[in-house]
Amino acid sequence: MTTVGVEEEFLLADPATGRTVPAADRVLANARGLPMAARDARLHAELLATQVEAATGICHSLSELADQLVHARRQLATAAGELLVVPSGMAPLGGDVEIAPGERFAAIADRYAAVAADYQACGCHVHVCVPDQETAVAVTDHVRPWLPTLLALSANSPLCDGRDTGFASWRMMTQSRFPGSGVPPRFGSARAHATRVARLVSAGVLLDEAMTFWLVRPSPSLPTVEFRVADVSVDPEGAVLQAALSRALVHTALADLALGRPAPELDDQVAAAALWSAARYGLDGPGVHPYLAVRVPATELVADLVGTVHDALEEAGDLAMVESLLANHRTGARRQRALGDPLAVVRMLARTSRTTGEAHALSR
């Protein structure tokens, strides 16, 4: 099976108030003094100074990926010191927001104004290796129908600025304010993809060809398909589940391509409706079937997704682990709402992130 890597974004919060604080520079400076194995995750700055990103190295197995995810969270918690590391798709209590230093971050802030200035959103990005750009675009076309279901599984941002938004993933609704966000169109070829991206750059809504907001895309800098649909997970198990399903979707697409099967047709408005429903309800309500364009239980769509990638999961030796993860899965949205009080939610999320290694079973 092909290799996989994961990027996770986290918020930094004050332990007394639960509000975010712009302390990324200090935390990253502390992290530079901590031991990191050669292939382990690295910590990076994000657009806002209230956020830090952890990116794993290249992983061949889910257990290796889990090891790196756990290690990164431990290192980040240590580097943060007294601050809370909060794995939530949005800031439950809001907080002080600053753009992180750097020319590109400044250019993004200038171009997108208030859309970027208060975008305290944290995702989980999965990279799956593919041979070349043409293959990456073809795979992107094939996996589009299942992006809303991946979102529903990951939903972890119901609270924002001290209130319950009514959505399981408010991060997705906030992200929709950026131009060209959501489920990407069907491209057909790498040349067509490049043409569409160039048009958006020419129109002035993207800084350059390396910036797009689609929820899956050929990576502009790596030989990978990059899934950017998921909210950051409360714990590493959620990230491992996203990685397993994303990799299996890529392998299923590669198998279809080898047999000459075209990418499925998908009505763009139905895709948008499916994404909205996933953001609204997560797994606790209806979803929209990507092909039939009817409401069905979100859990039924999860079962359909697993059925679609069953052979790829089995070939990778990941099927038993995925079935176990799904059997015990509770979305972050459900876990946040079980507490209700935003400050209690922030502290629960931070506690989970700090102690994740002790309770974690996948890395053993």
SVG drawing of the C-alpha trace seen along z (x, -y; Angstrom):
<svg xmlns="http://www.w3.org/2000/svg" viewBox="-35 -44 52 52">
<polyline fill="none" stroke="black" stroke-width="0.4" points="0.0,0.0 1.1,-3.6 2.4,-5.9 0.4,-8.4 1.0,-11.4 -1.2,-13.7 -1.2,-17.4 -3.1,-18.4 -3.9,-22.0 -4.3,-22.9 -5.4,-26.0 -3.5,-27.5 -5.6,-28.7 -5.4,-30.3 -6.0,-27.8 -8.1,-30.2 -10.4,-31.6 -10.2,-29.0 -9.8,-31.8 -7.2,-31.5 -3.9,-33.4 -1.3,-34.4 1.6,-32.4 2.6,-30.2 6.1,-31.8 6.9,-31.0 5.6,-27.5 7.5,-26.7 10.7,-28.1 10.2,-25.8 9.6,-22.9 12.9,-23.4 14.7,-22.2 12.7,-19.0 14.0,-15.7 12.4,-14.7 13.3,-11.5 14.2,-12.0 10.9,-10.8 8.7,-12.1 6.1,-14.9 7.3,-18.5 5.6,-21.5 4.9,-24.5 3.4,-28.0 -0.1,-28.5 -1.9,-31.6 -2.9,-32.7 -0.6,-33.1 -3.1,-31.2 -2.5,-28.0 0.3,-25.4 0.4,-22.6 1.9,-19.2 2.8,-17.3 3.9,-13.7 6.6,-12.2 5.9,-9.6 4.2,-6.6 3.8,-3.1 1.3,-1.7 -1.4,-3.0 0.5,-1.9 3.5,-4.0 1.2,-6.9 -0.4,-6.6 3.0,-6.6 3.9,-9.9 0.6,-11.5 0.9,-10.6 4.5,-11.8 3.6,-15.1 0.8,-15.8 3.0,-14.9 5.8,-17.2 3.3,-20.1 1.8,-19.8 5.3,-19.9 6.3,-22.9 3.0,-24.7 3.8,-24.6 1.0,-26.1 -1.0,-26.9 -3.8,-24.5 -3.4,-22.7 -7.0,-22.4 -7.9,-20.0 -11.1,-21.6 -12.2,-22.7 -13.2,-26.1 -12.4,-28.1 -15.2,-27.3 -14.7,-30.5 -13.0,-32.7 -10.1,-34.8 -7.3,-37.2 -6.4,-36.8 -3.3,-37.9 -1.9,-37.0 1.3,-35.1 4.5,-36.8 5.6,-36.1 5.2,-37.7 2.8,-35.0 0.6,-35.1 0.5,-38.9 -0.5,-38.6 -3.3,-36.2 -4.6,-38.5 -4.6,-41.4 -6.4,-39.5 -9.1,-37.9 -9.6,-40.6 -12.0,-39.6 -12.6,-36.2 -9.0,-35.3 -8.6,-37.6 -10.9,-35.5 -10.4,-32.1 -9.5,-30.2 -10.3,-26.9 -8.3,-23.7 -8.4,-20.8 -6.9,-17.4 -5.3,-17.0 -4.3,-13.6 -1.7,-13.2 -1.8,-9.9 1.1,-9.3 0.4,-8.8 2.7,-8.4 2.3,-11.7 0.1,-14.8 -2.1,-13.2 -2.9,-10.3 -3.5,-12.8 -6.1,-14.7 -7.8,-11.4 -8.0,-10.2 -9.4,-13.5 -12.2,-13.1 -13.0,-9.6 -13.1,-10.4 -15.4,-13.5 -18.7,-11.7 -17.3,-10.6 -16.0,-13.9 -19.2,-14.8 -19.1,-11.4 -15.5,-12.0 -16.6,-15.4 -19.5,-13.9 -17.2,-11.3 -14.8,-14.1 -17.2,-16.8 -15.7,-18.5 -16.6,-22.2 -20.2,-22.8 -19.1,-25.6 -17.7,-28.9 -17.2,-32.2 -19.1,-30.8 -22.2,-29.6 -23.6,-26.4 -23.8,-27.1 -26.3,-24.3 -23.8,-22.8 -21.6,-19.7 -18.9,-21.3 -19.0,-25.1 -15.5,-25.1 -16.8,-23.9 -19.4,-26.7 -16.7,-29.2 -14.4,-27.7 -17.2,-28.1 -16.6,-31.9 -13.3,-31.4 -13.6,-31.4 -13.7,-28.1 -14.2,-26.1 -16.1,-22.8 -16.2,-19.7 -14.1,-20.4 -15.4,-20.2 -14.7,-17.2 -11.5,-18.1 -10.8,-15.2 -7.1,-15.9 -4.1,-17.6 -4.2,-20.2 -7.9,-21.0 -7.1,-21.3 -4.2,-23.6 -6.4,-25.8 -9.1,-26.1 -6.6,-27.0 -5.0,-29.6 -8.4,-31.2 -9.0,-31.7 -5.5,-33.2 -6.2,-35.5 -9.5,-36.4 -7.7,-37.6 -9.4,-35.3 -6.3,-33.1 -2.8,-34.4 -1.1,-31.9 -1.4,-28.3 -0.3,-26.8 -3.4,-28.1 -6.8,-26.4 -9.6,-25.8 -11.1,-22.6 -11.5,-19.8 -9.4,-17.4 -6.7,-18.4 -3.5,-17.3 -0.9,-18.7 0.9,-21.7 4.3,-20.6 4.2,-16.9 3.4,-13.8 0.2,-13.2 -3.6,-13.6 -4.4,-15.9 -7.7,-15.5 -8.6,-18.7 -12.1,-18.0 -11.9,-16.8 -12.0,-18.8 -9.1,-18.1 -9.8,-15.1 -10.2,-15.1 -7.8,-12.2 -5.3,-10.4 -7.8,-7.6 -10.0,-10.0 -7.0,-11.1 -6.0,-7.5 -9.5,-6.7 -9.5,-9.6 -6.1,-8.5 -7.2,-4.8 -10.4,-5.7 -8.7,-8.4 -5.9,-6.0 -8.5,-3.3 -10.4,-5.7 -7.3,-6.5 -6.5,-2.8 -10.1,-2.1 -9.8,-4.9 -6.5,-3.6 -8.1,-0.2 -11.0,-1.7 -8.6,-3.7 -6.7,-0.5 -9.9,1.1 -10.8,-2.0 -13.7,-3.0 -14.5,-6.7 -15.0,-9.0 -18.6,-9.0 -20.9,-11.7 -21.9,-14.0 -24.3,-16.9 -22.5,-19.9 -25.6,-21.1 -26.2,-17.7 -22.5,-17.6 -23.0,-21.0 -26.2,-19.8 -24.4,-16.7 -21.6,-18.8 -23.9,-21.2 -25.9,-18.3 -22.7,-16.7 -21.6,-20.0 -25.1,-20.5 -25.6,-17.1 -22.4,-15.1 -23.4,-11.6 -26.4,-12.6 -28.9,-13.1 -29.6,-12.8 -27.0,-12.9 -27.5,-13.3 -26.8,-10.3 -24.3,-11.5 -25.8,-9.5 -29.5,-9.2 -29.8,-12.8 -32.1,-11.8 -31.8,-12.1 -30.6,-9.0 -29.2,-8.4 -25.5,-9.6 -24.6,-6.3 -25.9,-4.5 -23.5,-6.6 -20.6,-5.5 -21.6,-1.9 -21.7,-2.6 -18.3,-4.2 -16.8,-1.3 -18.4,1.1 -16.9,-0.9 -13.4,-0.7 -13.7,2.8 -11.3,4.5 -8.6,1.8 -8.8,1.9 -8.5,5.6 -5.5,5.5 -3.8,3.0 -4.5,5.1 -6.5,2.1 -10.0,3.5 -10.1,4.9 -8.7,1.6 -11.1,-0.5 -14.1,1.6 -12.8,1.3 -12.4,-2.4 -15.9,-2.8 -17.5,-0.6 -16.1,-2.9 -16.4,-6.2 -18.0,-9.3 -17.6,-12.5 -16.0,-15.5 -19.2,-17.4 -21.1,-14.8 -18.4,-14.9 -18.4,-18.7 -22.1,-18.9 -22.2,-16.3 -20.4,-18.8 -22.2,-21.9 -20.2,-24.5 -17.6,-26.0 -14.9,-26.3 -15.4,-22.7 -15.2,-21.7 -11.8,-23.5 -10.4,-21.9 -11.6,-18.4 -10.1,-18.8 -6.8,-20.0 -6.7,-17.2 -7.3,-14.6 -4.5,-16.0 -2.1,-16.1 -2.8,-12.6 -3.4,-10.9 -0.3,-8.8 -1.2,-7.1 -4.7,-5.9 -3.7,-5.3 -3.8,-1.7 -3.2,-2.0 0.5,-2.7 1.2,0.5"/>
</svg>
